[in-house]
Amino acid sequence: MTKLSVNINKIATLRNSRGGNVPDLLQVATDIQEFGAEGITIHPRPDERHIRYQDALDLKKIVHTEYNIEGNPIPKFIDLVLQVKPTQVTLVPDAEDAITSNAGWDTLTHAAYLTEVVAEFKRHGIRTSLFVDPIPQMVEAAAKTGTDRVELYTEAYAREYARGNQEGILPYVQAAKVAESVGLGLNAGHDLSLDNLKYFKEQIPNLLEVSIGHALISEALYLGLQNVVSMYLYRLK
């Protein structure tokens, strides 16, 4: 079964908009796990506009499922991850001022750098994943860095699916097959939702984990958080 890791950045955004501690990020993470999700994902950014670095440390104490920290491996981020030692670190090439992630790594151009960073995390027993576009060459080059997994950037799939173009899944199927052939575990994330997740799961072989935040939290405003987590888990069965 594909694991569901819930990205709680949007909870932190709501909290930060008023100051104080409402909603309580740690309580939400605890509840999400109680509702059945198999992981918690956070993506702290240097300006701490949603997840704060202290949040990453505090969450370590209460996340008993898989703990995934995403981000661009600038020195401050690397230091944080090595201090927290989550289950998994997902390396994302987003600019400091990016609203959200918008591209995968060029694993050919940045091969030497990624190899060095991946090795550092793996020395500390942290599983690594690289955020990549569904391009076979990028998946193949990712494997050469020593990473454990890749996370496919699914924004293009979600856009095409919403247009009724189911062939938008084809590059992802090919990338998944390449990942399997070079011994990489496979994750996916970005713009996956209740509408498009089931088809993605059905078509993608050996999908280990999806990380979903924006859509899940938005849907929960209408349907309730516990209900929405259960609905995602049903689609992944």
Secondary structure, 3 states (H helix, E strand, C coil): CCEEEEECHHHHHHHHHHCCCCCCHHHHHHHHHHCCCCEEEECCCCCCCCCCHHHHHHHHCCCCCEEEEEECCCHHHHHHHHHHCCCEEEECCCCCCCCCCCCCCCCCCCHHHHHHHHHHHHHCCCEEEEEECCCHHHHHHHHHCCCCEEEEECHHHHHHHHCCCHHHHHHHHHHHHHHHHCCCEEEEECCCCCCCHHHHHHHCCCEEEEEECHHHHHHHHHHCHHHHHHHHHHHCC
